[in-house]
Amino acid sequence: MKPNALIPSMFHRRLALLTTLCAVVMCVLVAQLYHLTVAEGARLRANAERVLVDRQLLPTRRGSVYDRNGLELAVDNRCFDFLVDYRLITGAWVAQQAGSEARRRYRDVWDTLSRSEREDRREECRPPYEQQLEAFWQQLAYVSAISRDEMEDRKQEIVDRVERMAQYLWERWKEEREAELQVSLTLDDVAQPIREQRIPHAILSGIEIARETDFRRLAATAPRISSSLPGATIQAGGRRVNPWNDVDVEMPRDSLPSPLRSESPIYVHLQDTTSPIVGSVRDQVYADELKARPLIDPVTGTIVDRGGYTVDDEIGSTGIEQQYEHHLRGVRGVMIEHFDTGDIERQPPSPGADVTLSLDVRLQARVQAILSPQYGLTVVQPWHGTENQLPIGTPLDAAAVVIDVASSHVLALVSGMNEFPADTLDPEVDSALARTLDPSWVNLACQKPVAPGSIVKPLMLASAITEGRWAADQVVECNGHYFPADPEHYRCWIYRDWFGFATHGPLGPVEAVGRSCNMYFYTVGHALGAQRQRDWYLKWGLGRAFSHLGPATVPGMIGDPAEANIGEVLRRGIGQGLIGWTPLHAAAAYAALGRGGLYLEPILVLDPDAPAPFDENATPSRDDEPTAENLGLNQHAVSLALDGLDQVVNNQQYGGARQIDMDPDPDVRQYEPIFNAEQVKVWGKTGTAQQNWPTVLVEYNPVTHEPILDAHGRPRTIERASGIGALVV
C-alpha cells in the first residue's frame, strides 16, 4: 500500500514527521537524563555537594602501649600542627591574586586585550603578593627557629607527595573515562584539582602546646585564600613519644666481679630501650596502604572511612605499632557544614584502643644496662683468658630474654644491638643476610640464629630418656675423644693440652650435665639419631617464628636429617653443627623444662580488651593464639635434667657455672663465685659453640625440608653462628 493512502494529506504527513522528530529528541533527552542521574549520578552529586558542603576532619588519638605495670611505652603527646594551604605552599596563590587584581585594575579594557597583554598585566600585579607571601614564610621560619632552606625542603616534600597522588588519581580517572566512552584521552582531559591540592598541609608538626599563642598570631597574619578561607591554621594533634627510649638507670656495682666492683653506683644512659619491641610510626603512607584503606574515595572525593589514610598520615611502621596498627589507630571525627541550610553535623572522633605488653619495662631497662658496654660485663676483660684474640675493651654482642616460667610472659627482651657497618659487609658473602635482616640493627634476642651449644645437653637427655633410647641410670666412660683412633676430633672440652688432656671418667646423667661432658652427649645424640634429634629440636621450639609476638622473629634452622653423617649427628647432640636458634627459643625451651614438659609459646601482648589490663594474671587474646603443647616428657628424666642444672651452678667441686678465675695470669688462680645473690635458688647451664660452619648456610623449613626462599625467589641464608648460654632462675 502506498504511504499516501495511509496519510492522505500533506498536513498529516508533516504532523507525523514532526511527531517522529519529537520522539527522537525525547529519547535523546531520556537517555541523557539516565546518564546524568544513574550512570554519572554519584560523581555529579558528589561534585555538587563539594560546592554546597564543607567537611572538616577532627583529629583523633592513637592508642597507647603500656607495660604490665601500666607504665607508658608509647603514647601520643599533646601538641599541635601548623597547617598551610597548598596554594601558598606551591605559590599558586600569587598567580590567583595577581590575576584577580589585573582584571579589577583593567576591567574597562580587559576584553580588548590580547593573551600576551593580559599576561603582562598579571606579571605587573605579582610583586606585592610575592612580597607578602615571602614575608609570611620568613616569619614562619623565624618563629619555628628553622632555616629558610629547611622550610623550602619541607614545602617541596609536601608538593612531591601531593603531586604523586594527583598523578595516580588522574591515571585512574583517565582509565575509567576511556572505558566508559571507548575513546583515547589524555591526562589533560580528566585532570582537575584533587582534594589535597585545595586543603592545608602540616608544614610543622608536634609543636609544644605552650607555643600555641605565637602560632595562632602567625596564622592570623597569613595570606588568605579568600575572605572565608584562611591560608594557615593550627590543628590539635599528638606526637608519638616513647618515654623509656632515653633514660638513665642507676646500677649498683657492689656485686660485680672484683675488678669492676665499687660501693658507688653507676648511671648508665640508655637509648631505644623499648623501640625494638614497641616499634615505630612514620608519617608517610605508601601507595598500597592508601589503596587498601583510603580516607577519601578517589573518584567521588567523599569520606568513605573515617579511620582511613591520607598520604601524610601516621601509620605503624615496625614492631607492635605495625602489627596492632588497626587496634591502635583511632577514627577521626568530622564536622559537616551545609551552606544551603546553615546546618552543622558533628561526628565525634573515637580514640584508638590501648595495647598492654607483658614486659616489665623497669626490668627491661636494668637488663639492658647490664648488657651495656658502659657497665663492663659485655666488653673484653683481662680475665677472659690469654686465648682471646680481641683487644681489651672491645664490645661484645649480647642478648637476654627473661620469661616468667609459670605464664610464659616475656618480661624482658633485650639486645646488645649488633651493628654491621655497611662497609664491612662482603657483598658476595653477606648479601642474603643483608636482605633478610637489617644489617644496621639486628635484635640479637630474637632475630639472629646462633648455635645453641651445650645448653641443649639437658634437653637432649630428657628427650632421649622419654624416647626410650637412653636409660635413666646409663653411665658413659669419658676417655676424651669419641673415636678411639682419632684423638684430634670429637673431643671432650676437657681433653685439651691446657687441661693436661684430662678426662671425666665414668659419668651418670646428672654428673654429665653438671660437668657438661661432650663424650656423654655425643653418645646420647648418636643413640637418638638424626631424625629423632630433629623431631625433638622441633618440639623444644626450633622452627617456631612466634609470629604473634610483635617484633619480627626468625624461626631458626636445622639441617636435613637425611644428609646428616655420623659427625653431624654427634655435633647436634651437643648443640653444634648445622643448627641455629635464638635466645628467645632457648628461654622458651628451658621454661618448658621447668614446667615439666609443658611447652608454651612466649607471650608478649596481653589481652587488649582486658578489664584490668595491668593484672599479672591477664590472659592472651588474639586470633593466632600461642601454642601450648605437652611434650609428654618422662618426669624422672626432667628431675635428672634439673638436678644436673643444679650441679652446674651449685656443685663446688666441678660445677661449670659456680666460679670464674679473675686473674689473667694462667699460673695464678683467683676464683670468685658467679652467683652471689642470697636466698635465690639458681639452676643454670653455660653453653659455647666452637665450630666452622660454611660462611653462608641455606635456611631450610624444618617441617617440609624445603629451602626458605627470599623475596627474589632465591634460597634464604644465614651467617655462621657463635654461641649462647641460658639460665633458669
Long-range contacts (C-beta under 8 A, 24 or more apart in sequence): 39-180, 42-300, 43-299, 43-300, 46-300, 46-301, 46-302, 47-301, 49-302, 50-301, 52-338, 52-339, 52-340, 53-336, 53-337, 53-338, 53-339, 54-336, 54-337, 54-339, 55-303, 55-334, 55-335, 55-336, 55-337, 56-334, 56-335, 56-336, 56-337, 57-303, 57-332, 57-333, 57-334, 58-332, 58-333, 58-334, 58-335, 58-346, 58-348, 58-349, 59-235, 59-236, 59-237, 59-238, 59-332, 59-333, 59-349, 60-330, 60-331, 60-332, 60-333, 60-349, 60-350, 60-351, 60-352, 61-238, 61-330, 61-349, 61-351, 61-352, 62-238, 62-240, 62-281, 62-314, 62-328, 62-329, 62-330, 62-351, 62-352, 63-327, 63-328, 63-329, 63-330, 63-351, 63-352, 63-353, 63-354, 63-355, 64-354, 64-355, 65-278, 65-320, 65-321, 65-328, 65-354, 65-355, 65-356, 65-357, 66-354, 66-355, 66-356, 66-357, 66-613, 66-614, 67-356, 67-357, 67-359, 67-360, 67-361, 67-364, 68-356, 68-357, 68-358, 68-359, 68-360, 68-409, 68-411, 68-606, 68-614, 68-616, 69-360, 69-361, 69-362, 69-614, 70-613, 70-614, 71-243, 71-244, 71-361, 71-362, 72-243, 73-242, 73-243, 73-244, 73-274, 73-278, 73-357, 73-359, 73-361, 74-240, 74-241, 74-242, 74-274, 74-278, 74-320, 74-321, 75-240, 75-241, 75-243, 76-238, 76-239, 76-240, 76-241, 77-206, 77-238, 77-239, 77-240, 77-241, 78-209, 78-236, 78-238, 79-205, 79-206, 79-207, 79-208, 79-209, 79-237, 79-238, 79-239, 80-207, 80-209, 80-212, 80-215, 80-234, 80-235, 80-236, 80-237, 81-202, 81-204, 81-205, 81-206, 81-207, 81-234, 81-235, 81-237, 82-140, 82-144, 82-202, 82-203, 82-204, 82-207, 82-215, 82-218, 82-219, 82-232, 82-234, 83-200, 83-201, 83-202, 83-203, 83-232, 83-233, 83-234, 83-235, 84-140, 84-200, 84-201, 84-203, 84-222, 84-231, 84-232, 85-199, 85-200, 85-201, 85-225, 85-229, 85-230, 85-231, 85-232, 86-158, 86-162, 86-196, 86-197, 86-198, 86-199, 86-200, 86-201, 87-197, 87-198, 87-225, 87-231, 88-133, 88-136, 88-222, 88-223, 88-225, 88-231, 88-232, 89-155, 89-158, 89-159, 89-201, 89-203, 90-159, 91-133, 93-129, 93-133, 93-223, 93-225, 93-231, 94-126, 94-129, 94-130, 94-133, 95-122, 95-126, 97-125, 97-129, 97-223, 98-122, 98-123, 98-125, 98-126, 98-129, 99-125, 101-125, 101-129, 129-223, 132-223, 133-223, 136-221, 136-222, 136-223, 136-231, 136-232, 139-218, 139-221, 140-203, 140-204, 140-218, 143-214, 143-215, 143-218, 144-204, 144-207, 151-203, 154-203, 154-204, 155-203, 158-201, 158-203, 158-312, 161-284, 161-311, 161-312, 162-194, 162-196, 162-197, 162-201, 162-311, 164-311, 165-194, 165-196, 165-290, 165-311, 166-191, 166-194, 166-196, 166-197, 168-287, 169-194, 169-298, 172-298, 172-299, 173-299, 176-299, 194-298, 194-301, 195-296, 195-301, 196-310, 196-311, 200-231, 200-232, 200-233, 201-312, 202-235, 202-237, 202-312, 205-237, 205-239, 205-283, 206-237, 206-239, 207-234, 240-280, 240-281, 240-314, 242-274, 242-275, 242-278, 244-273, 244-274, 244-361, 244-364, 244-365, 245-271, 245-272, 245-273, 245-274, 245-275, 246-270, 246-271, 247-273, 247-365, 249-365, 249-366, 249-368, 249-369, 251-366, 251-369, 251-370, 251-375, 255-676, 255-677, 256-376, 256-377, 257-381, 257-383, 257-660, 257-662, 257-672, 258-662, 258-672, 259-381, 259-382, 259-383, 259-662, 260-375, 260-376, 260-377, 266-374, 266-375, 268-369, 268-372, 268-374, 268-375, 269-374, 270-365, 270-368, 270-369, 270-372, 272-417, 273-361, 273-364, 273-365, 273-368, 274-359, 274-361, 274-364, 275-319, 276-319, 276-413, 276-415, 276-417, 276-441, 276-443, 276-551, 277-319, 277-320, 277-357, 277-359, 277-413, 277-550, 277-551, 277-604, 278-319, 278-320, 278-321, 278-357, 279-316, 279-317, 279-318, 279-319, 279-320, 279-321, 279-322, 279-323, 279-550, 279-551, 280-316, 280-317, 280-318, 280-319, 280-321, 281-314, 281-315, 281-316, 281-317, 281-321, 282-314, 282-315, 282-317, 283-312, 283-313, 283-314, 283-315, 284-311, 284-312, 284-315, 285-309, 285-310, 285-311, 285-312, 285-313, 285-315, 289-315, 295-332, 303-334, 306-331, 306-332, 306-333, 306-334, 306-347, 306-349, 307-331, 307-332, 318-551, 318-552, 319-550, 319-551, 320-355, 320-357, 320-550, 320-551, 320-604, 320-605, 323-550, 324-355, 324-550, 324-605, 324-608, 327-352, 327-353, 327-355, 327-608, 328-352, 328-353, 328-354, 328-355, 353-608, 353-609, 354-608, 354-613, 355-605, 355-608, 356-605, 356-606, 356-607, 356-608, 356-610, 356-613, 356-614, 356-618, 357-550, 357-604, 357-605, 357-606, 358-404, 358-407, 358-409, 358-410, 358-411, 358-603, 358-604, 358-605, 358-606, 359-410, 359-411, 359-412, 359-413, 359-604, 360-411, 360-412, 363-402, 363-411, 363-412, 364-411, 364-412, 364-413, 364-414, 367-400, 367-402, 367-412, 367-414, 368-414, 370-400, 371-398, 371-399, 371-400, 371-414, 371-415, 371-416, 372-416, 378-416, 382-664, 383-660, 383-661, 383-662, 383-663, 383-664, 385-664, 385-666, 386-664, 386-666, 397-444, 397-722, 398-444, 399-443, 399-444, 399-445, 399-583, 399-724, 400-445, 400-583, 401-445, 401-446, 401-583, 401-584, 401-586, 401-587, 401-602, 402-587, 403-587, 403-588, 403-591, 403-602, 405-591, 405-594, 405-595, 405-728, 406-595, 407-600, 407-603, 407-616, 407-617, 408-588, 408-591, 408-600, 408-601, 408-602, 408-603, 408-626, 409-602, 409-603, 409-604, 409-606, 409-616, 410-549, 410-584, 410-602, 410-603, 410-604, 413-443, 413-445, 413-446, 413-551, 413-584, 413-604, 414-445, 415-442, 415-443, 415-444, 415-445, 415-446, 415-447, 416-444, 417-441, 417-442, 417-443, 417-444, 418-442, 418-444, 418-448, 429-695, 429-696, 429-719, 430-696, 430-719, 432-696, 432-710, 432-714, 432-715, 432-716, 432-717, 432-718, 433-696, 433-717, 433-718, 433-719, 435-710, 435-711, 435-712, 435-716, 436-554, 436-710, 436-716, 436-717, 436-718, 437-554, 443-551, 443-552, 444-582, 444-583, 445-582, 445-583, 445-584, 446-546, 446-549, 446-551, 446-552, 446-553, 446-554, 446-582, 446-583, 446-584, 447-551, 447-552, 447-553, 447-554, 447-582, 448-554, 448-582, 449-554, 449-556, 449-557, 449-580, 449-581, 449-582, 449-718, 449-721, 450-580, 450-581, 450-582, 450-689, 450-721, 450-722, 450-723, 450-724, 451-575, 451-576, 451-577, 451-579, 451-580, 451-689, 451-691, 451-693, 451-721, 451-722, 451-723, 451-724, 452-575, 452-576, 452-579, 452-580, 452-581, 452-586, 452-687, 452-689, 452-723, 452-724, 453-574, 453-575, 453-576, 453-687, 453-688, 453-689, 453-723, 453-724, 453-725, 454-516, 454-518, 454-521, 454-574, 454-575, 454-685, 454-686, 454-687, 454-688, 455-575, 455-586, 455-590, 455-685, 455-686, 455-687, 455-724, 455-725, 455-726, 456-540, 456-574, 456-575, 456-687, 457-512, 457-513, 457-516, 457-521, 457-524, 457-574, 457-575, 457-644, 457-685, 458-513, 458-593, 458-641, 458-642, 458-644, 458-645, 458-685, 459-536, 459-540, 459-589, 459-593, 459-641, 460-521, 460-524, 460-525, 460-528, 460-533, 460-536, 460-573, 461-509, 461-512, 461-513, 461-521, 461-524, 461-637, 461-640, 461-641, 461-644, 462-593, 462-597, 462-633, 462-634, 462-637, 462-638, 462-640, 462-641, 463-528, 463-532, 463-536, 463-539, 463-540, 464-524, 464-527, 464-528, 465-509, 465-634, 465-636, 465-637, 465-640, 466-631, 466-632, 466-633, 466-634, 466-637, 467-528, 467-532, 467-536, 469-527, 469-528, 469-529, 469-532, 470-524, 470-527, 470-528, 472-509, 472-634, 472-636, 472-637, 472-640, 473-508, 473-509, 474-508, 474-509, 475-506, 475-507, 475-508, 476-506, 476-507, 476-512, 476-517, 476-519, 476-520, 476-523, 477-505, 477-506, 477-507, 477-519, 478-503, 478-504, 478-505, 478-506, 478-507, 478-517, 478-519, 478-520, 479-503, 479-519, 480-519, 481-519, 482-519, 482-522, 482-523, 482-570, 489-567, 490-518, 490-522, 490-567, 490-570, 491-518, 492-517, 492-518, 492-519, 493-518, 498-666, 509-640, 509-641, 509-644, 510-640, 510-643, 510-644, 510-647, 511-644, 511-647, 511-654, 512-644, 513-640, 513-641, 513-643, 513-644, 513-645, 513-647, 513-648, 513-685, 514-644, 514-646, 514-647, 514-648, 514-651, 514-654, 514-655, 514-656, 515-647, 515-654, 515-656, 516-648, 516-656, 516-685, 516-686, 518-574, 521-573, 521-574, 522-570, 522-573, 522-574, 523-573, 524-573, 525-569, 525-570, 525-571, 525-572, 525-573, 525-574, 526-566, 526-569, 526-570, 526-573, 528-573, 529-569, 530-561, 530-562, 530-564, 530-568, 530-569, 530-572, 531-561, 533-561, 533-569, 533-572, 533-573, 534-558, 534-561, 534-702, 537-572, 537-579, 537-702, 538-702, 538-703, 539-599, 539-629, 539-631, 540-585, 540-589, 540-592, 540-599, 540-631, 541-581, 541-585, 541-588, 541-589, 541-592, 541-599, 541-601, 542-579, 542-581, 542-585, 542-702, 543-701, 543-702, 543-703, 544-585, 544-588, 544-601, 544-627, 546-584, 546-601, 546-602, 546-626, 547-624, 548-601, 548-604, 548-605, 548-622, 548-624, 548-625, 548-626, 549-602, 549-604, 549-605, 550-604, 550-605, 553-582, 553-584, 554-582, 554-718, 555-702, 556-580, 556-581, 556-582, 556-585, 556-702, 557-697, 557-699, 557-700, 557-702, 557-718, 558-700, 558-702, 559-700, 560-700, 560-705, 562-705, 571-691, 575-687, 575-689, 576-689, 576-690, 576-691, 577-691, 578-693, 578-697, 580-718, 580-721, 583-724, 583-726, 586-724, 586-726, 587-726, 590-726, 590-728, 591-728, 592-631, 593-633, 593-638, 593-641, 593-642, 593-728, 594-642, 594-683, 594-728, 596-633, 596-635, 596-638, 597-630, 597-631, 597-632, 597-633, 597-635, 597-638, 598-628, 598-629, 598-630, 598-631, 599-627, 599-628, 599-629, 599-630, 599-631, 600-626, 600-627, 600-628, 601-626, 601-627, 601-628, 602-626, 642-683, 645-683, 645-684, 645-685, 645-728, 646-683, 648-683, 648-684, 648-685, 648-686, 649-674, 649-675, 649-682, 649-683, 649-684, 650-682, 656-686, 657-684, 657-685, 657-686, 657-727, 680-729, 681-729, 682-727, 682-729, 683-727, 683-728, 683-729, 684-726, 684-727, 684-728, 684-729, 685-725, 685-726, 685-727, 686-725, 687-723, 687-724, 687-725, 687-726, 688-723, 688-725, 689-721, 689-722, 689-723, 689-724, 690-723, 691-720, 691-721, 692-720, 693-720, 693-721, 694-720, 695-719, 695-720
